[in-house]
Amino acid sequence: MGHMSEDRTKERVASTTWWPKWEKELSEYIKTCERCQKANRKHGKLYGLLQHIEEPKQPWETINMHWITGLVPEGKEDFNAFPVIVDRYSKSVRCLNVIRRPQQ
């Protein structure tokens, strides 16, 4: 018996064997079967493994950067988005105004 879907496996087992709570036990077994889990792998983008980031030894050696977007400018010279830069060592924050809204 090769690896089949859960439904086909249950059909095959039901045609030859019976024991109390067999359907529940078979479902639990299939959920833990390594070959079944690999065969039923989720489709789509595969994500990488989390990587350890070394703790910085001095300020501004390593930074995190986030973007604040979707702001509604009030005037012609106002910005509608900006990066927020955080130093991982000191937790110091810098915000830069770099993106202007399109001229109308």
N, CA, C and O atoms as a GROMACS GRO file, in nm:
protein
  416
    1MET      N    1   0.086  -0.118   0.000
    1MET     CA    2   0.000   0.000   0.000
    1MET      C    3   0.090   0.123   0.000
    1MET      O    4   0.166   0.144   0.094
    2GLY      N    5   0.082   0.205  -0.106
    2GLY     CA    6   0.161   0.327  -0.114
    2GLY      C    7   0.098   0.438  -0.033
    2GLY      O    8   0.000   0.416   0.039
    3HIS      N    9   0.153   0.557  -0.045
    3HIS     CA   10   0.097   0.672   0.025
    3HIS      C   11  -0.018   0.730  -0.056
    3HIS      O   12   0.000   0.773  -0.170
    4MET      N   13  -0.136   0.729   0.004
    4MET     CA   14  -0.256   0.779  -0.062
    4MET      C   15  -0.313   0.894   0.020
    4MET      O   16  -0.260   0.930   0.125
    5SER      N   17  -0.421   0.950  -0.030
    5SER     CA   18  -0.490   1.053   0.047
    5SER      C   19  -0.550   0.990   0.172
    5SER      O   20  -0.562   0.868   0.182
    6GLU      N   21  -0.588   1.074   0.267
    6GLU     CA   22  -0.648   1.023   0.390
    6GLU      C   23  -0.777   0.947   0.359
    6GLU      O   24  -0.802   0.841   0.418
    7ASP      N   25  -0.858   0.999   0.268
    7ASP     CA   26  -0.984   0.932   0.233
    7ASP      C   27  -0.960   0.795   0.171
    7ASP      O   28  -1.026   0.697   0.209
    8ARG      N   29  -0.867   0.786   0.077
    8ARG     CA   30  -0.838   0.656   0.014
    8ARG      C   31  -0.778   0.558   0.114
    8ARG      O   32  -0.808   0.439   0.109
    9THR      N   33  -0.695   0.608   0.203
    9THR     CA   34  -0.638   0.521   0.306
    9THR      C   35  -0.748   0.465   0.394
    9THR      O   36  -0.749   0.346   0.425
   10LYS      N   37  -0.843   0.550   0.434
   10LYS     CA   38  -0.954   0.503   0.518
   10LYS      C   39  -1.041   0.401   0.443
   10LYS      O   40  -1.084   0.302   0.503
   11GLU      N   41  -1.065   0.424   0.314
   11GLU     CA   42  -1.142   0.328   0.235
   11GLU      C   43  -1.072   0.192   0.233
   11GLU      O   44  -1.136   0.088   0.250
   12ARG      N   45  -0.943   0.196   0.211
   12ARG     CA   46  -0.866   0.071   0.202
   12ARG      C   47  -0.866  -0.003   0.336
   12ARG      O   48  -0.885  -0.125   0.340
   13VAL      N   49  -0.844   0.071   0.444
   13VAL     CA   50  -0.844   0.008   0.577
   13VAL      C   51  -0.983  -0.046   0.609
   13VAL      O   52  -0.995  -0.157   0.661
   14ALA      N   53  -1.087   0.030   0.579
   14ALA     CA   54  -1.225  -0.012   0.609
   14ALA      C   55  -1.263  -0.139   0.534
   14ALA      O   56  -1.346  -0.216   0.582
   15SER      N   57  -1.204  -0.161   0.418
   15SER     CA   58  -1.240  -0.280   0.340
   15SER      C   59  -1.178  -0.407   0.395
   15SER      O   60  -1.220  -0.518   0.360
   16THR      N   61  -1.077  -0.393   0.481
   16THR     CA   62  -1.009  -0.514   0.531
   16THR      C   63  -1.002  -0.526   0.682
   16THR      O   64  -0.978  -0.635   0.734
   17THR      N   65  -1.022  -0.417   0.754
   17THR     CA   66  -0.995  -0.417   0.898
   17THR      C   67  -1.098  -0.333   0.972
   17THR      O   68  -1.160  -0.244   0.914
   18TRP      N   69  -1.116  -0.363   1.099
   18TRP     CA   70  -1.202  -0.280   1.185
   18TRP      C   71  -1.153  -0.293   1.329
   18TRP      O   72  -1.114  -0.401   1.371
   19TRP      N   73  -1.156  -0.186   1.404
   19TRP     CA   74  -1.136  -0.184   1.548
   19TRP      C   75  -1.206  -0.059   1.602
   19TRP      O   76  -1.231   0.034   1.526
   20PRO      N   77  -1.236  -0.056   1.730
   20PRO     CA   78  -1.306   0.061   1.785
   20PRO      C   79  -1.224   0.189   1.762
   20PRO      O   80  -1.102   0.190   1.781
   21LYS      N   81  -1.290   0.294   1.723
   21LYS     CA   82  -1.230   0.427   1.701
   21LYS      C   83  -1.121   0.427   1.594
   21LYS      O   84  -1.030   0.509   1.598
   22TRP      N   85  -1.130   0.334   1.498
   22TRP     CA   86  -1.024   0.323   1.397
   22TRP      C   87  -1.010   0.450   1.313
   22TRP      O   88  -0.898   0.489   1.280
   23GLU      N   89  -1.122   0.515   1.278
   23GLU     CA   90  -1.112   0.635   1.194
   23GLU      C   91  -1.036   0.747   1.264
   23GLU      O   92  -0.951   0.813   1.204
   24LYS      N   93  -1.068   0.768   1.391
   24LYS     CA   94  -1.000   0.873   1.468
   24LYS      C   95  -0.851   0.841   1.482
   24LYS      O   96  -0.766   0.928   1.463
   25GLU      N   97  -0.820   0.716   1.517
   25GLU     CA   98  -0.680   0.676   1.534
   25GLU      C   99  -0.602   0.686   1.403
   25GLU      O  100  -0.486   0.727   1.402
   26LEU      N  101  -0.666   0.647   1.294
   26LEU     CA  102  -0.599   0.655   1.164
   26LEU      C  103  -0.573   0.801   1.125
   26LEU      O  104  -0.466   0.833   1.074
   27SER      N  105  -0.670   0.888   1.150
   27SER     CA  106  -0.651   1.031   1.122
   27SER      C  107  -0.535   1.088   1.203
   27SER      O  108  -0.453   1.163   1.150
   28GLU      N  109  -0.528   1.052   1.331
   28GLU     CA  110  -0.418   1.098   1.416
   28GLU      C  111  -0.284   1.046   1.365
   28GLU      O  112  -0.185   1.120   1.364
   29TYR      N  113  -0.280   0.921   1.322
   29TYR     CA  114  -0.156   0.864   1.271
   29TYR      C  115  -0.112   0.939   1.144
   29TYR      O  116   0.006   0.972   1.130
   30ILE      N  117  -0.206   0.965   1.055
   30ILE     CA  118  -0.172   1.034   0.930
   30ILE      C  119  -0.120   1.174   0.959
   30ILE      O  120  -0.028   1.221   0.891
   31LYS      N  121  -0.175   1.242   1.059
   31LYS     CA  122  -0.129   1.377   1.095
   31LYS      C  123   0.015   1.377   1.144
   31LYS      O  124   0.083   1.480   1.135
   32THR      N  125   0.064   1.264   1.196
   32THR     CA  126   0.200   1.257   1.248
   32THR      C  127   0.297   1.187   1.152
   32THR      O  128   0.416   1.178   1.180
   33CYS      N  129   0.246   1.136   1.040
   33CYS     CA  130   0.331   1.064   0.945
   33CYS      C  131   0.421   1.164   0.871
   33CYS      O  132   0.372   1.256   0.806
   34GLU      N  133   0.551   1.146   0.883
   34GLU     CA  134   0.647   1.238   0.823
   34GLU      C  135   0.634   1.243   0.671
   34GLU      O  136   0.637   1.351   0.612
   35ARG      N  137   0.618   1.127   0.608
   35ARG     CA  138   0.605   1.124   0.461
   35ARG      C  139   0.478   1.196   0.416
   35ARG      O  140   0.479   1.265   0.314
   36CYS      N  141   0.369   1.178   0.491
   36CYS     CA  142   0.244   1.247   0.455
   36CYS      C  143   0.260   1.398   0.468
   36CYS      O  144   0.212   1.473   0.382
   37GLN      N  145   0.325   1.443   0.573
   37GLN     CA  146   0.342   1.587   0.594
   37GLN      C  147   0.428   1.649   0.484
   37GLN      O  148   0.400   1.760   0.439
   38LYS      N  149   0.531   1.578   0.442
   38LYS     CA  150   0.615   1.629   0.333
   38LYS      C  151   0.539   1.631   0.201
   38LYS      O  152   0.553   1.725   0.123
   39ALA      N  153   0.458   1.528   0.176
   39ALA     CA  154   0.381   1.520   0.052
   39ALA      C  155   0.273   1.628   0.048
   39ALA      O  156   0.238   1.676  -0.059
   40ASN      N  157   0.219   1.664   0.164
   40ASN     CA  158   0.112   1.762   0.171
   40ASN      C  159   0.164   1.901   0.207
   40ASN      O  160   0.090   1.983   0.262
   41ARG      N  161   0.289   1.927   0.176
   41ARG     CA  162   0.350   2.056   0.208
   41ARG      C  163   0.269   2.169   0.147
   41ARG      O  164   0.216   2.157   0.036
   42LYS      N  165   0.260   2.278   0.219
   42LYS     CA  166   0.186   2.395   0.171
   42LYS      C  167   0.253   2.451   0.047
   42LYS      O  168   0.376   2.455   0.037
   43HIS      N  169   0.172   2.494  -0.047
   43HIS     CA  170   0.224   2.554  -0.169
   43HIS      C  171   0.238   2.704  -0.148
   43HIS      O  172   0.177   2.760  -0.058
   44GLY      N  173   0.318   2.766  -0.230
   44GLY     CA  174   0.338   2.910  -0.219
   44GLY      C  175   0.482   2.939  -0.183
   44GLY      O  176   0.569   2.852  -0.193
   45LYS      N  177   0.505   3.060  -0.141
   45LYS     CA  178   0.640   3.104  -0.110
   45LYS      C  179   0.694   3.030   0.012
   45LYS      O  180   0.628   3.022   0.116
   46LEU      N  181   0.813   2.977  -0.001
   46LEU     CA  182   0.879   2.912   0.111
   46LEU      C  183   0.958   3.017   0.188
   46LEU      O  184   1.034   3.094   0.128
   47TYR      N  185   0.941   3.020   0.316
   47TYR     CA  186   1.009   3.118   0.398
   47TYR      C  187   1.140   3.060   0.449
   47TYR      O  188   1.149   2.940   0.476
   48GLY      N  189   1.240   3.145   0.461
   48GLY     CA  190   1.368   3.102   0.513
   48GLY      C  191   1.364   3.083   0.663
   48GLY      O  192   1.268   3.124   0.730
   49LEU      N  193   1.466   3.022   0.714
   49LEU     CA  194   1.475   3.002   0.858
   49LEU      C  195   1.518   3.132   0.925
   49LEU      O  196   1.591   3.212   0.866
   50LEU      N  197   1.473   3.152   1.047
   50LEU     CA  198   1.517   3.268   1.122
   50LEU      C  199   1.666   3.258   1.146
   50LEU      O  200   1.718   3.151   1.178
   51GLN      N  201   1.734   3.367   1.130
   51GLN     CA  202   1.878   3.370   1.150
   51GLN      C  203   1.910   3.453   1.274
   51GLN      O  204   1.848   3.556   1.299
   52HIS      N  205   2.007   3.408   1.350
   52HIS     CA  206   2.049   3.481   1.469
   52HIS      C  207   2.127   3.605   1.425
   52HIS      O  208   2.214   3.597   1.339
   53ILE      N  209   2.096   3.719   1.484
   53ILE     CA  210   2.169   3.842   1.457
   53ILE      C  211   2.257   3.870   1.578
   53ILE      O  212   2.208   3.881   1.690
   54GLU      N  213   2.385   3.883   1.553
   54GLU     CA  214   2.479   3.911   1.662
   54GLU      C  215   2.442   4.041   1.732
   54GLU      O  216   2.396   4.136   1.669
   55GLU      N  217   2.462   4.044   1.862
   55GLU     CA  218   2.440   4.167   1.938
   55GLU      C  219   2.548   4.268   1.899
   55GLU      O  220   2.666   4.233   1.897
   56PRO      N  221   2.510   4.391   1.868
   56PRO     CA  222   2.610   4.490   1.829
   56PRO      C  223   2.701   4.526   1.946
   56PRO      O  224   2.659   4.524   2.062
   57LYS      N  225   2.825   4.559   1.914
   57LYS     CA  226   2.923   4.594   2.017
   57LYS      C  227   2.943   4.744   2.030
   57LYS      O  228   3.010   4.790   2.122
   58GLN      N  229   2.887   4.820   1.937
   58GLN     CA  230   2.899   4.966   1.942
   58GLN      C  231   2.778   5.029   1.873
   58GLN      O  232   2.710   4.963   1.794
   59PRO      N  233   2.752   5.157   1.902
   59PRO     CA  234   2.638   5.224   1.840
   59PRO      C  235   2.646   5.227   1.688
   59PRO      O  236   2.755   5.240   1.630
   60TRP      N  237   2.533   5.216   1.625
   60TRP     CA  238   2.513   5.223   1.480
   60TRP      C  239   2.587   5.114   1.402
   60TRP      O  240   2.605   5.126   1.281
   61GLU      N  241   2.627   5.009   1.470
   61GLU     CA  242   2.688   4.895   1.402
   61GLU      C  243   2.578   4.815   1.328
   61GLU      O  244   2.600   4.766   1.218
   62THR      N  245   2.463   4.804   1.392
   62THR     CA  246   2.349   4.732   1.334
   62THR      C  247   2.224   4.815   1.356
   62THR      O  248   2.200   4.867   1.465
   63ILE      N  249   2.143   4.828   1.251
   63ILE     CA  250   2.020   4.908   1.262
   63ILE      C  251   1.899   4.826   1.218
   63ILE      O  252   1.912   4.728   1.144
   64ASN      N  253   1.783   4.868   1.263
   64ASN     CA  254   1.655   4.820   1.210
   64ASN      C  255   1.592   4.938   1.140
   64ASN      O  256   1.606   5.053   1.184
   65MET      N  257   1.520   4.910   1.031
   65MET     CA  258   1.459   5.020   0.956
   65MET      C  259   1.314   4.986   0.926
   65MET      O  260   1.282   4.876   0.879
   66HIS      N  261   1.227   5.079   0.955
   66HIS     CA  262   1.084   5.063   0.931
   66HIS      C  263   1.034   5.183   0.852
   66HIS      O  264   1.095   5.290   0.857
   67TRP      N  265   0.926   5.166   0.779
   67TRP     CA  266   0.869   5.276   0.701
   67TRP      C  267   0.733   5.313   0.756
   67TRP      O  268   0.649   5.227   0.780
   68ILE      N  269   0.712   5.443   0.774
   68ILE     CA  270   0.581   5.498   0.808
   68ILE      C  271   0.526   5.554   0.678
   68ILE      O  272   0.585   5.645   0.620
   69THR      N  273   0.415   5.500   0.632
   69THR     CA  274   0.359   5.542   0.503
   69THR      C  275   0.212   5.578   0.517
   69THR      O  276   0.151   5.557   0.622
   70GLY      N  277   0.158   5.633   0.412
   70GLY     CA  278   0.016   5.665   0.409
   70GLY      C  279  -0.023   5.790   0.486
   70GLY      O  280  -0.140   5.809   0.518
   71LEU      N  281   0.074   5.876   0.515
   71LEU     CA  282   0.044   6.001   0.585
   71LEU      C  283  -0.026   6.097   0.489
   71LEU      O  284   0.000   6.095   0.369
   72VAL      N  285  -0.111   6.179   0.542
   72VAL     CA  286  -0.182   6.278   0.460
   72VAL      C  287  -0.114   6.412   0.477
   72VAL      O  288  -0.125   6.475   0.582
   73PRO      N  289  -0.041   6.459   0.373
   73PRO     CA  290   0.029   6.587   0.383
   73PRO      C  291  -0.070   6.703   0.396
   73PRO      O  292  -0.175   6.703   0.332
   74GLU      N  293  -0.034   6.800   0.478
   74GLU     CA  294  -0.120   6.917   0.495
   74GLU      C  295  -0.083   7.029   0.399
   74GLU      O  296  -0.170   7.102   0.352
   75GLY      N  297   0.044   7.044   0.371
   75GLY     CA  298   0.090   7.152   0.284
   75GLY      C  299   0.166   7.098   0.165
   75GLY      O  300   0.190   6.978   0.153
   76LYS      N  301   0.206   7.190   0.077
   76LYS     CA  302   0.278   7.152  -0.044
   76LYS      C  303   0.414   7.089  -0.014
   76LYS      O  304   0.459   7.002  -0.089
   77GLU      N  305   0.478   7.131   0.093
   77GLU     CA  306   0.612   7.082   0.126
   77GLU      C  307   0.612   6.966   0.225
   77GLU      O  308   0.719   6.920   0.267
   78ASP      N  309   0.495   6.917   0.263
   78ASP     CA  310   0.488   6.809   0.362
   78ASP      C  311   0.523   6.674   0.300
   78ASP      O  312   0.513   6.656   0.178
   79PHE      N  313   0.562   6.583   0.384
   79PHE     CA  314   0.600   6.449   0.341
   79PHE      C  315   0.485   6.352   0.366
   79PHE      O  316   0.407   6.371   0.459
   80ASN      N  317   0.474   6.248   0.281
   80ASN     CA  318   0.369   6.150   0.302
   80ASN      C  319   0.422   6.015   0.349
   80ASN      O  320   0.345   5.922   0.370
   81ALA      N  321   0.555   6.004   0.364
   81ALA     CA  322   0.616   5.881   0.415
   81ALA      C  323   0.757   5.912   0.463
   81ALA      O  324   0.820   6.006   0.415
   82PHE      N  325   0.804   5.834   0.558
   82PHE     CA  326   0.943   5.851   0.603
   82PHE      C  327   0.993   5.724   0.669
   82PHE      O  328   0.916   5.647   0.726
   83PRO      N  329   1.127   5.702   0.662
   83PRO     CA  330   1.184   5.586   0.729
   83PRO      C  331   1.212   5.617   0.876
   83PRO      O  332   1.245   5.730   0.912
   84VAL      N  333   1.198   5.516   0.959
   84VAL     CA  334   1.234   5.524   1.101
   84VAL      C  335   1.350   5.428   1.120
   84VAL      O  336   1.336   5.307   1.098
   85ILE      N  337   1.464   5.480   1.162
   85ILE     CA  338   1.585   5.399   1.178
   85ILE      C  339   1.614   5.387   1.327
   85ILE      O  340   1.621   5.487   1.398
   86VAL      N  341   1.632   5.262   1.374
   86VAL     CA  342   1.657   5.237   1.516
   86VAL      C  343   1.793   5.169   1.531
   86VAL      O  344   1.818   5.065   1.470
   87ASP      N  345   1.880   5.228   1.611
   87ASP     CA  346   2.010   5.168   1.643
   87ASP      C  347   1.986   5.054   1.741
   87ASP      O  348   1.928   5.075   1.847
   88ARG      N  349   2.030   4.933   1.707
   88ARG     CA  350   2.005   4.817   1.792
   88ARG      C  351   2.086   4.822   1.922
   88ARG      O  352   2.046   4.760   2.021
   89TYR      N  353   2.196   4.893   1.924
   89TYR     CA  354   2.280   4.900   2.044
   89TYR      C  355   2.221   4.995   2.147
   89TYR      O  356   2.199   4.956   2.262
   90SER      N  357   2.195   5.118   2.107
   90SER     CA  358   2.150   5.221   2.202
   90SER      C  359   1.998   5.241   2.202
   90SER      O  360   1.944   5.308   2.290
   91LYS      N  361   1.930   5.183   2.103
   91LYS     CA  362   1.785   5.202   2.085
   91LYS      C  363   1.752   5.345   2.043
   91LYS      O  364   1.637   5.388   2.052
   92SER      N  365   1.851   5.418   1.998
   92SER     CA  366   1.832   5.555   1.950
   92SER      C  367   1.751   5.551   1.820
   92SER      O  368   1.769   5.462   1.738
   93VAL      N  369   1.661   5.649   1.803
   93VAL     CA  370   1.572   5.652   1.687
   93VAL      C  371   1.599   5.775   1.602
   93VAL      O  372   1.618   5.885   1.655
   94ARG      N  373   1.601   5.757   1.471
   94ARG     CA  374   1.613   5.868   1.377
   94ARG      C  375   1.499   5.856   1.276
   94ARG      O  376   1.472   5.747   1.225
   95CYS      N  377   1.432   5.966   1.249
   95CYS     CA  378   1.327   5.971   1.148
   95CYS      C  379   1.372   6.066   1.039
   95CYS      O  380   1.412   6.179   1.068
   96LEU      N  381   1.367   6.023   0.915
   96LEU     CA  382   1.411   6.106   0.803
   96LEU      C  383   1.294   6.138   0.712
   96LEU      O  384   1.218   6.048   0.676
   97ASN      N  385   1.279   6.264   0.675
   97ASN     CA  386   1.178   6.302   0.577
   97ASN      C  387   1.240   6.291   0.439
   97ASN      O  388   1.320   6.376   0.400
   98VAL      N  389   1.204   6.191   0.365
   98VAL     CA  390   1.267   6.173   0.235
   98VAL      C  391   1.170   6.158   0.119
   98VAL      O  392   1.211   6.169   0.004
   99ILE      N  393   1.044   6.135   0.146
   99ILE     CA  394   0.950   6.112   0.036
   99ILE      C  395   0.844   6.220   0.036
   99ILE      O  396   0.772   6.240   0.135
  100ARG      N  397   0.835   6.290  -0.074
  100ARG     CA  398   0.733   6.395  -0.088
  100ARG      C  399   0.614   6.339  -0.166
  100ARG      O  400   0.628   6.248  -0.248
  101ARG      N  401   0.500   6.394  -0.139
  101ARG     CA  402   0.383   6.352  -0.215
  101ARG      C  403   0.397   6.403  -0.358
  101ARG      O  404   0.464   6.504  -0.381
  102PRO      N  405   0.336   6.335  -0.454
  102PRO     CA  406   0.342   6.381  -0.593
  102PRO      C  407   0.277   6.518  -0.609
  102PRO      O  408   0.177   6.548  -0.543
  103GLN      N  409   0.334   6.601  -0.697
  103GLN     CA  410   0.277   6.733  -0.724
  103GLN      C  411   0.144   6.719  -0.797
  103GLN      O  412   0.127   6.631  -0.882
  104GLN      N  413   0.050   6.805  -0.762
  104GLN     CA  414  -0.081   6.798  -0.828
  104GLN      C  415  -0.105   6.919  -0.915
  104GLN      O  416  -0.210   6.930  -0.978
   0.00000   0.00000   0.00000
